[in-house]
Structures are given as C-alpha cells and as structure tokens.
Amino acid sequence: MSSIAQRISDLGLSLPDAPKPVAAYIPAVKTGNLIFISGQLPFENGQLLATGPVGSTISVEEAQKAARQCVLNGLAVLADAVGGDLDCVKQIVRLGVFVASDPGFTDQPKVANGASELLLDIFGNAGRHARAAVGSIALPLGASVEVEMIVEVG
C-alpha cells in the first residue's frame, strides 16, 4: 500500500469510486505538472451529505463534514487521473471552496477548514495550499458545499 493510501486508511477513511460528471465537463485536466480537479460535491454512496444553505439548514460542523467528503471525492478523481498512486502528489496547490450561504453568513473559512485540515492530515506539508472560501446563493443540485482543487504531481 502506498504511503498516502496508508495515511488515508489510518484516518479511518477510504476513497470512493470517482464521481461521474453531472454536466458537460470532465473531472480532471492535466497540463504540465498540474492537475485541475473539477468542483466536487459531497456525494457519499450516491447521496448528497448536505443540501441547502449553511447557517439555517446546515450547521458549520455538518458543512465541514461535507467539505471533507468533497475532498475525498476529489482525491478519487485525482487517483484516476494518475493511475491510482497518490504518492506522486508533490503539492496541493490551491482549493476553491464554495459554500451555499444564508444572507449574512460569513463563516465560509470555517467550512473550508474541513477540507484544508483533511488535506494536511493526509499529505502533511505537501497538503498546505492557497485557498479561496466563497459564499454562494446556491450550488449545483442544491449542495451545501463544493470543492475544486489544483494539484502538482511529479
């Protein structure tokens, strides 16, 4: 087992099957040493973990859990793009975290920490990344959170 796969397992997690696109795009694009992972929703076993705006319908803690699932889905897409071995990851470069938010909700960075902290737990220093945490009136399929990633591989 690769060291990254072992870390994921040690955290009590596993990568799901890579989610299929829900519209007209592809899950990942590689250019040079960068792989751009399309926005991932918090699907677990074919169901969205969290729907509706954060603040009224979904708590920050539930949204953090959803953000973690988005990351696991993104890593599954990444694994498909690199032939299954995540040990080739040199750096998680950037995350874009989109949060369906009630008017006046300003804790998008706290929601995004669910994704960021998981990447640090899995990749250590290579999991440190730049990030945007953005509020949105709505997200695809009514999801509460969506996460996109840029990853350097070697």
BELJOBEL-V32698 format. One record per pair of residues at least 6 apart in sequence whose ideal C-beta (glycine too) atoms are under 8 Angstrom apart, sorted by the first residue. I is the first residue (numbers start at 1). GAP is how many residues later the second one is. D is the distance in whole Angstrom. If there is no record, write none. Layout:
# BELJOBEL-V32698
I&GAP&D ; I&GAP&D
This chain:
# BELJOBEL-V32698
1&8&7 ; 2&83&6 ; 2&84&6 ; 2&85&5 ; 3&84&6 ; 4&82&4 ; 4&83&5 ; 4&85&7 ; 4&118&6 ; 4&119&7 ; 5&81&7 ; 7&114&7 ; 7&115&5 ; 7&116&8 ; 8&6&7 ; 8&7&7 ; 8&67&8 ; 8&114&6 ; 11&110&6 ; 11&111&7 ; 13&59&6 ; 15&57&6 ; 15&60&6 ; 15&61&5 ; 15&64&6 ; 16&27&8 ; 16&28&7 ; 16&29&8 ; 16&56&6 ; 16&57&6 ; 16&60&5 ; 17&59&6 ; 18&9&6 ; 18&55&7 ; 18&58&4 ; 18&59&5 ; 18&61&7 ; 18&62&5 ; 19&8&7 ; 19&21&7 ; 19&22&7 ; 19&24&5 ; 19&54&5 ; 19&57&7 ; 19&58&7 ; 20&7&8 ; 21&6&6 ; 21&17&7 ; 22&19&8 ; 22&118&6 ; 22&119&7 ; 23&117&7 ; 25&13&6 ; 26&12&7 ; 27&10&7 ; 27&11&5 ; 27&50&4 ; 27&53&7 ; 27&54&8 ; 28&7&5 ; 28&8&7 ; 28&9&5 ; 28&10&7 ; 28&49&5 ; 28&50&7 ; 28&52&7 ; 28&53&4 ; 29&6&7 ; 29&7&5 ; 30&6&8 ; 30&51&6 ; 30&123&8 ; 33&57&7 ; 33&119&5 ; 33&120&6 ; 33&121&6 ; 34&59&7 ; 34&116&6 ; 34&117&7 ; 34&118&6 ; 34&119&8 ; 35&43&6 ; 35&46&5 ; 35&47&7 ; 35&115&7 ; 35&116&5 ; 35&117&8 ; 35&118&6 ; 36&112&8 ; 36&113&8 ; 36&114&6 ; 37&37&5 ; 37&40&5 ; 37&41&6 ; 37&44&8 ; 37&111&6 ; 37&112&4 ; 37&113&7 ; 37&114&7 ; 38&39&7 ; 38&110&6 ; 39&57&7 ; 39&59&7 ; 39&101&8 ; 39&107&4 ; 39&108&7 ; 39&109&4 ; 40&30&5 ; 40&31&8 ; 40&33&4 ; 40&34&4 ; 40&37&7 ; 40&106&7 ; 40&107&5 ; 40&108&7 ; 40&109&8 ; 41&7&6 ; 41&29&7 ; 41&32&7 ; 41&98&7 ; 41&99&6 ; 41&100&6 ; 41&102&4 ; 41&104&8 ; 41&105&6 ; 42&6&6 ; 42&7&4 ; 42&8&6 ; 42&23&8 ; 42&24&4 ; 42&25&7 ; 42&27&4 ; 42&28&5 ; 42&31&8 ; 42&101&6 ; 42&102&7 ; 42&103&6 ; 43&6&8 ; 43&26&7 ; 43&30&6 ; 44&25&5 ; 48&93&6 ; 48&94&7 ; 48&95&6 ; 49&13&8 ; 49&16&7 ; 49&17&5 ; 49&20&5 ; 50&8&5 ; 50&12&5 ; 50&13&6 ; 50&15&7 ; 50&16&4 ; 50&93&7 ; 50&94&4 ; 50&95&6 ; 51&6&7 ; 51&7&8 ; 51&90&8 ; 51&91&4 ; 51&92&6 ; 51&93&6 ; 52&6&6 ; 52&48&7 ; 52&90&7 ; 52&92&6 ; 53&47&5 ; 53&48&6 ; 53&49&5 ; 53&52&7 ; 53&91&7 ; 54&6&7 ; 54&8&8 ; 54&9&5 ; 54&45&5 ; 54&46&6 ; 54&47&6 ; 54&48&7 ; 54&51&6 ; 54&53&8 ; 54&57&6 ; 54&90&6 ; 54&91&8 ; 55&46&6 ; 55&47&4 ; 55&49&8 ; 55&50&4 ; 55&52&8 ; 56&46&5 ; 57&87&7 ; 58&8&7 ; 58&86&5 ; 60&47&6 ; 60&50&5 ; 60&51&6 ; 62&82&8 ; 63&36&6 ; 63&48&4 ; 63&51&7 ; 63&81&5 ; 63&82&6 ; 64&46&7 ; 64&47&6 ; 64&49&7 ; 64&50&3 ; 65&49&6 ; 66&48&7 ; 66&77&8 ; 66&78&6 ; 66&79&4 ; 67&30&6 ; 67&44&6 ; 67&45&6 ; 67&46&8 ; 67&47&4 ; 67&48&4 ; 67&51&8 ; 67&78&5 ; 67&80&6 ; 68&46&5 ; 68&47&6 ; 68&50&5 ; 70&45&6 ; 70&75&6 ; 70&76&6 ; 70&77&4 ; 71&44&5 ; 71&47&5 ; 71&48&6 ; 71&76&6 ; 71&78&8 ; 72&46&8 ; 74&73&6 ; 74&74&8 ; 74&75&5 ; 75&11&7 ; 75&47&8 ; 78&8&7 ; 78&11&8 ; 78&71&7 ; 78&73&6 ; 79&6&8 ; 79&7&6 ; 82&6&5 ; 82&71&6 ; 88&65&5 ; 88&66&6 ; 89&34&6 ; 89&37&6 ; 89&62&6 ; 89&63&7 ; 89&64&6 ; 90&36&6 ; 90&62&5 ; 90&63&6 ; 90&64&5 ; 91&35&5 ; 91&37&8 ; 91&38&7 ; 91&60&7 ; 91&61&4 ; 92&27&5 ; 92&31&6 ; 92&34&7 ; 92&35&5 ; 92&36&7 ; 92&37&4 ; 92&57&7 ; 92&58&8 ; 92&59&6 ; 92&60&8 ; 93&36&6 ; 93&37&7 ; 93&56&8 ; 93&57&4 ; 93&58&6 ; 93&59&5 ; 94&35&6 ; 94&36&5 ; 94&37&7 ; 94&38&8 ; 94&55&7 ; 94&56&4 ; 95&17&7 ; 95&20&6 ; 95&21&7 ; 95&24&8 ; 95&34&6 ; 95&35&8 ; 95&36&5 ; 95&37&7 ; 95&52&6 ; 95&53&7 ; 95&54&6 ; 95&55&8 ; 96&35&8 ; 96&36&5 ; 96&38&7 ; 96&51&7 ; 96&52&4 ; 96&53&8 ; 97&11&7 ; 97&14&7 ; 97&15&4 ; 97&18&6 ; 97&34&7 ; 97&35&7 ; 97&36&5 ; 97&37&7 ; 97&48&7 ; 97&49&8 ; 97&50&5 ; 98&36&5 ; 98&38&5 ; 98&41&6 ; 98&47&7 ; 98&48&4 ; 98&49&8 ; 98&50&8 ; 99&6&8 ; 99&9&5 ; 99&12&5 ; 99&13&7 ; 99&34&7 ; 99&35&7 ; 99&36&6 ; 99&37&7 ; 99&45&7 ; 99&46&6 ; 100&36&6 ; 100&37&7 ; 100&38&6 ; 100&39&5 ; 100&42&8 ; 100&43&7 ; 100&44&5 ; 100&45&7 ; 101&7&7 ; 101&34&4 ; 101&35&7 ; 101&36&8 ; 105&30&6 ; 106&29&8 ; 108&25&4 ; 108&26&6 ; 108&27&5 ; 109&24&5 ; 111&22&7 ; 111&34&6 ; 112&19&6 ; 112&21&4 ; 115&32&5 ; 116&11&8 ; 116&13&7 ; 116&15&6 ; 119&8&4 ; 119&10&7 ; 120&7&4 ; 120&8&7 ; 121&6&7 ; 139&6&7 ; 139&7&5 ; 140&6&7
